[in-house]
Amino acid sequence: MSDGLARIRATLDVRPPYCSGTCEISVKQSTLFYSTATNGARKINLLFPTQDQLESLHEACQLAAYGHDHGEDPMKLRAGRLDATAFATQFSLDNTGLVDAVGQSLLEGMTVGRDIRFELYELNIYGAGSSVGPHKNATNSDKLFGFLDVVFPTPHTGGICSLRNNEREQRVDFATMLSETQIPLVGYAAYFHEVEREIGLIITGHRLTLSYKLYFASAPDSSSATMISAPGPFELSLKTALAEFVNDPKVLPTGGYLAFGLRHQYPVSSEMRVDTLRSCLKGSDAIISRVLNRLSLPWSLRVLYRDRGSHSEQTFVLHKVISDLSQQDIVWSHWGAGEKMGPGAEFVRFMDEFGNDDEKRAGDYSKYSEDVVDIIQVTEMPSVTNVHSQYLAYGDEVMMGNLYGDICLVAEVPAKVLY
């Protein structure tokens, strides 16, 4: 690997897809109102609650039946929730600075001009003996990209929050953090939807959180909106490293593509045009797109397919659409599925940064030599967002072919001008 490619990869390997901390709030923001089945409306001060008030709120909650291992009874675990329609609170994210803090941490500077919408959706309260097993929150929108949990300083011990992604893990003991301060604080944990979350055993007391869904707001009217973005923590160094790499005369001298595997999950579906996800990019994926824009390198989101047909040879195809060949009752030729994908598909040949064939991704392109575009893998594959389908192939006999696809960001590099 060249020094230039190593610098690019090292620059991108810096930040996990979650953040946590504490935030000061006003006593005026700490009142919560809720209704009970028998005693009408009640209120509780979440900074200074009594044990009876917490028990009353707990009794008003529905049983929370998710995230428990080994089939434990939610009643026994004393886990409760209230939907956002069942309570009202004076607490507002707008008055805490959390909107900016979470936006800067998760989107790494790209907050103004790309508004985040915070939707309060539930209250959770856990009594002694309860816990939440490892799980990922469900998503139902291509604009939903993450979640925020705000933990109030209700007296409790235990309930350590664990956030995991790939081989990274962060453990946060909000109970200890909030009990040791002399000023009114709340804890917070914000994370992308692909992050696994776990709440450890509550030993004593009650743990209470308000949970929010994080959405990308609709894109503003470009004629009236001002786009402002503070550089992310590694954006300038990435721009320098990538500019030096692209300008190296040995790198794609006749032009071609640079492929960046996506580091975050995005919602995909069959026959979807993947470039529609460009407004949903987050974290380091969004940083890469901004750097490419500033370097005036055109880019798009594509599916990079690795096709293995009935023969052992493999080929790689870039496509604009997610193809699900398993739904088609067709037997493809022994050349594989690549040539049958239709408009928007093109064959690519992996090269290293020195102009040699990439031995790990060698393919047979003898039939397509005039139509193949050179491509360099800049960041690791497979992407976090990937797809797979199977199709019938025939050569000497009918057999199953496999089509593996990674959604990736592809930048176009022009041919070098020779003097």
N, C-alpha and C positions, 0 to 999 in steps of 0.2 A: 504494500500500500504506500502511495506517495505521501509526503509530508503534508501537501495541500489537502488531500482527502481526509487524512487523519485529523487535521485541525478542524475541518468542518464537522466531522462526527463528534469530536470532543466538545466542541462548542454547543452542540445540541443536547448533549447528555448531561443536563444540569438540574432540572426542576421536576418534582413529582406532581401529579395531577390533583393535588389537594393542598389545603392550607388550614391553619387553625390559630387561635389566639384568644385574647380577652379584649373587652371593650367596655369603657365606662358608660353608664347610663344615668339618667336623672330619675329621682324618686317619683316624679310626676308621670313617668312612663311605665311604672311597674304594676299598675292595676289591671286585673283581668276580670271580666264579667262573663258569667255562664249561667245556664238554666239547669234545673234539676227536675226530675219527674214528679216530685212530691212537694217541694218547698219553693217553687218558683225561681226567680232570678237571685243569684248570689254574686259576691265579688271577693277577690283575694288579692292581697299585695304580695307580688312574687319576690320582692326583696326581703320582706319581713313577715313571712307566713307563720301561722301557728300550726301545730300538729293537727288539731281538729279541722282547720281550714283545708289542709292538704288531704286529709282523709275524706272530707266532703267532696272535694273536687275529684278525687280518685273514684269515689262511688258513682259520680255522675258520668264517668267515662264509659265508653263501650270497651269490650274486651279486645285487646290487640292480639290477633291470632297468628301474626307472621313472625318469622325469624327465630322460632324456638326449635331446638334440636330434641331428638329422641322422643317426640310425641308428648311432651309435657302439656298439662292442662293449663291454658292461659289464666284461669281463675286462680290456680295454685301459684302461678308465677306473678300474679298481681300486676300485670301489664295492661295499661288502659290508654285509649285515644279518644280525642274529640275532633270531629270534622270542623273545618274553619267556619262553617255555617252555624255551629252550635255555641260559639263564644265570640267575644269582642275584647280587644285589648288596646290600651293606650300606647303600648310599645310600638314604635315605628322605626324601621331601618333607616329612613331618611334622616333621622335626627341623631344617628349614632356614628356615621362615617363608615359603616360596614359596607354600604353599596360600593364606595370607591375602593375600600381595602380588598374586598373579594374580587372586584373586577380587575384590579391591578395584579393581584396574585394569580388568578386563574387564567385571565386572558393576556397577561404579561404586557400591559400598557395599552391594549387596544380597547378602550372603554368609551371615550367620548366620540360621538358620531356612530357608535355601534352600541345602542342602548341595550341594557340588560333589564328585563322585567322580572321582579321578584314576586312570586305568588304564594302567599301564606295558605297552606293547605291542611295542616293538622297540628294538634297538640298531643304530646305523648307524656305519660307519667308512669313511672316504674317504682313499685314498692320494694321493700326488702325481700330478697329471694328471687327477684326477676332478672331477666337478661334478654339480650337480642343476639341470636346466632349470626354467623357470617352470611351476608346476603348483599345483593345489588338491587337498588331501587328500580322499579319498572318505569319505562318511558313510553309515552304514547303520542309523541309529537317530534317532528324533525327539527323544531326550534328549541326543544327542551335539551339543555346540555349539562345540567348539574343540579346539585341540591345544597341547601344551607341549613344547618341545625344550630339554633341558638339555645344555649344551656343556661338556665337561671340558677342563682345561688341558693336554691332550697337546700336545707341541711341534709346531707347524705354522705355516705362513704362507699367506695367501690365504684362500679359503673365505668371502668376505664374504656375510652373510645379507641378502637383500633381501625385504621384506614390502610387498605392494602391495594397495591397495583403492581402486577408482575412480581418482582422479587423485592420490592420496596414496602416498608411498613412504618407507620407512625402511630405511636400510642400516646394518648393525651389523658391525663388524670385531672379532669375538670373539677372534681370534688375537692381535691387538695388545693388546686390553683385558686378557686373561688373562696375557700374558707380561710385562706391566709392573708387576704387583703383587708384593708381598713376602709376602702372606698367601694361604692356600689358598682359591681362589674357583672357582665355576662360573658360566658365563653361562647366561642363559635367554631364550627368546623364546616368548611365548604369543599366540595369535591365534585369531579366530573361523574357522569352516570355510570362509567365503567368501573369505578372504584368499589371495592368490596368493603363493607362496614360491619363492625361487630361492637356490641356494648356488653362489657363484662358484668359479672354478678353484682347486683346492688346488695351491699352488706347491711347497711342500716339506712333509715330515712327514705326520702322520695327524690328521685331524679326527674326533673321536668324540662321539657324542650318544646320550642316552637319550630316547626319545619317549613321550609320554603322550597318551591321549585324555581329553578333559574332558566329563563328563556332568553333567546335572542329576540329582541323586539323587531317588528317589521322594518325593513330597510327604509331609511328616511328619503324624502325627495331630494335628489342630488342638487336640484336647482336652488333649494332653500336651506339645506343643512351644511354646516361647516364641519369637515372631517378633521379631527385633531387626535393624534395618537402619540403618546410618549413612548420612546424606544424601550423595548423589553431589556432585561438585564444582560442579554448576550447578543442583541440585534446588531449592534455596530461591529462587534468582532466577527459575527457570521457574515455580514456584508463584505468586510475586508477579505476574509478567507475565501468566500465564494467568488468574488471578483478576480482574485489572483488565480484561482483554479480555472475559471472560464477563459481567462486571457492567456493561459499557458498554451503555446503553439502546438504542443503534443496532444492536447485534450480536444477530441472531436474536430480535427482539422477540416474535415469536409462537412461539418455540421451534424446535428443529431439531437438527442434528448438526454436530459438528466432526470433520474427517477428518485423521488423521495418517498419512502414508505411512511404512511400516516401513523402517528403515535397515539391517536385517540380513536374511540369508537364513534361511528355515526350510523344513523338508521338507513338501511338499504332495502330494496325490494327488487323482485324480478322485473326485467325490462326497463329499469330506471335509468335515466340519463344522469350519470354520476356527477357531472359538472354542476348540477343544481345544488350540490352540497357546498359550493365554494363560499356561500354567505354564512355557513355554519362552522367554519374551521375555528379551532380553539387551540390555546396553548402554543406549543412549538410549531404546530402545523400552520397556525395563523402567522407566526413570526416568519416562517419560510416564505409564505406568499407575499408578505410585505417587503421582504428583502428582494425578492425577484422583481416586484414592481419597481422598486427603487433602482434596480440594475437594468431596467427596461428589457427584461427577458420575459417574453410571453409564456404563460403557463395555463394549464388546465388540469382538471381531475380526470383520470382515466382508469380503466380496469386493465391491469397487466395480467394476462392469462398465460399460464404454463400448460401447454397442451401435450398430452401423451396419448397418441392414437393406438392403433393395434400393433404398431412396431415399437421398438424400444427408443427410437429417436424422439426428441422433444423439440418443440418450437415455442416461441414466445410471441404473443399478439397483444397489441394495445387496442382497446375498444372504448367507445364513448358510452356504451350501454351494457348493463348487466344481462348476460345471456344465460337463460336456463334451458339448456338443450335437453334436459330430462323430460320436459313436457312435450317434446316433438317426437312423433312416431315415425322417425326417419332413420335409415341406416346410412351413416356417413362413409365416405371413401376412406381408404387406408392412409390417406395423407393427413387425416385428422380433422378437427373441427374448425381450425383457424381460417381456412379458405372459404368456409361456409357461413361465416358470421355476417356477411353483407356490408353495407355502407357504414363507414366509421371505424372499421377495423384495419389495422396495418401490422405487418410483421416487423419485429425489431430483433436486432442481434446485439447481445451483450458484449461490451468491450471493457477492458480495464483502462485506467487513466493514461497508460503508455501507448495506447493504440493497438494492443494485442487482443485476441479473442479471450473472453472471460472463460477459463477452463471449467469453472463450477457450473456455468450455464451454457455450455456448448450445445448448439443445435444444428440440425441439418436443414440448410436453407438453399440447397442446390437448385431446387425448382423455382425459387423466388428471388434469386440473387439481385435482380434489377429493382425489386420493390422493397428491399429490406433497409430499415433505418437503424443506424448505430445508436446504442443507448448505454449510459453508464449508471450503475447503481450507486447513489450517493449515500443513502442511509439504509439500514437493514431491512430486509424482507424476511418473512412475510409481514405485511402491515397488520396493525391491530384490527382494522376493518377488512375482512376478506370474504370470499364467496367460493362455493364449490358446486359443480354439477357433473352428472355423468351422461354419456350418450353411447349409442350403439355404433360400433366401428367394425369394418370388415377389411380383412386382407386375405389371408389364406382361409380364414374362418371368421365367423361373427364373434365379437367379444366386446367387453365393456371398456370404453375410454373414459378418462378422467380429465376434467377441466378445472384447474385451480386458478382463482383470480384474487389479486390484491388491489384494493383501491389505493391509488398513489397519486402524488402530485408530480406532474411531468412538465419540465421546463424546456423550451426550445432554444437551442444554441445555434447561432448562425455559423456558416462556413467561414473560416479564417481568410482574410484577404492577403494574398501573397504578392510581394513586390519583387 
